[in-house]
Amino acid sequence: AQRVTQPEKLLSVFKGAPVELKCNYSYSGSPELFWYVQYSRQRLQLLLRHISRESIKGFTADLNKGETSFHLKKPFAQEEDSAMYYCALSGGNFNKFYFGSGTKLNVKP
Amino acid sequence: DVKVTQSSRYLVKRTGEKVFLECVQDMDHENMFWYRQDPGLGLRLIYFSYDVKMKEKGDIPEGYSVSREKKERFSLILESASTNQTSMYLCASSSTGAPSSYEQYFGPGTRLTVT
């Protein structure tokens, strides 16, 4: 069965510290992996997708098929990175998504 | 710029009432989705639709129904609202096609409180 696991509900770091938000998945085929972000009082929006291999706002994520992981990383956290982050998997028909339970990132000054 | 709008930001209803949540997208997307968002549970798919008049159950369809009479509009219906349906409801849409179009675009959400 398809499943996305984000083990941390809350992650607190100081400004300038590295941050890693963990995401593990299970899927029988070849999934597309995404990170979505929701800033306070804003709608959920795409942060990055693994097929693009891009860095957005300093964040990167590498798909590790061996470990079935897609961790989100940033070397130096900023206060404006404080938000709710969701890992998501897309696969199968109709672009159906499976979301993790989310990790709230709190970057302290 | 894709825009997904939802009819209400906040809604308060009484137990047993019939509730309609409306979602409209302006990008001619084939797929539309309804999720509920709860702390610690993330987003859970209620129903989705891949074409007009077509619908598929998601992971938690019980107590809900949907309607898609026009391509741009997808309605979520709570036939008889209950307190355990108090939640944030998110609508999303996406296109069908190449991997680059797999992104789902979300509305601002409707916070429903059932008393």
Contacts between the chains, C-beta under 8 A, distances in Angstrom:
chain1	res1	chain2	res2	distance
A	6	B	42	7.7
A	9	B	40	6.4
A	32	B	99	6.3
A	32	B	102	5.6
A	34	B	103	7.6
A	43	B	106	5.0
A	43	B	107	6.5
A	43	B	108	4.9
A	43	B	109	6.8
A	44	B	43	7.8
A	44	B	90	6.6
A	44	B	92	8.0
A	44	B	106	4.3
A	45	B	106	7.0
A	46	B	103	5.1
A	46	B	104	7.8
A	49	B	102	7.5
A	49	B	103	7.2
A	51	B	99	5.6
A	51	B	100	7.7
A	86	B	42	6.2
A	86	B	43	6.7
A	90	B	102	5.2
A	93	B	50	7.7
A	94	B	31	5.7
A	94	B	48	6.5
A	94	B	50	4.4
A	94	B	56	7.1
A	94	B	96	7.3
A	95	B	31	5.3
A	95	B	94	4.8
A	95	B	95	7.9
A	95	B	96	6.4
A	95	B	102	5.4
A	95	B	104	7.2
A	96	B	45	7.1
A	96	B	48	6.6
A	96	B	58	8.0
A	97	B	33	7.5
A	97	B	43	7.9
A	97	B	45	7.3
A	97	B	92	8.0
A	97	B	104	5.9
A	98	B	45	7.9
A	99	B	35	7.7
A	99	B	42	4.8
A	99	B	43	4.0
A	99	B	44	7.7
A	100	B	42	5.5
A	101	B	40	6.0
A	101	B	41	5.9
A	101	B	42	3.9
A	102	B	42	4.9
